[in-house]
Amino acid sequence: FQLTRRPGHHPLLLLRTLTQAASALLTAHLNRSLISHFSARALEAYTHHLSFAEVQNQSIGHFMAVAGEEANRAANIIASILKLVPLFVLFALYGALLFVQSWQVGAGLAVFTLVVLLCLLGIFRRSHAIGERQQRESRALNTHFIETLSGLRTVRSLTGEGFVTGRYHQMMKQYARTGIAIAEGEPG
């Protein structure tokens, strides 16, 4: 089939732009709704289902990280998947059209896609390991910060201000190095 083009008249492009804008708005709304839902469910699970022994075994930072950062991360993963689904469908449609037009080009595209996916698999594994390390560091940072503030009288009575701020500074530097490793794609 052949598309007829009239000057200044591109209904498919307009439709694609409108659906993409609507998808972006809905995904952003869903992402914010999921963050609030997951955070609220985390607090609900803490208050209803955790024993006092389990609460005492974990740091405050652990619970804050799960209710905050982990809820945010889970919502972002879901939003990212929702953004990728239409791309994969379009890619499959375009690949099928290419295969119909020329099976050699279609086969080349399939081989190229397979090679790229195999390369990405190794990158994702490394990124996941660094991400787990960053989560542990974030929990330790949150715990140190909250416990310092909640025990501020004790810290001052022992003249430990320099110690707790110095330790926090060291922890933040390590956390920043981990973030840089993630940005650069290095093992850390």
Summary of the structure (lengths in Angstrom):
residues: 188
radius of gyration: 24.5
end to end distance: 52.5
largest distance: 82.2
contacts: 457
relative contact order: 0.08
helix: 88%
strand: 1%
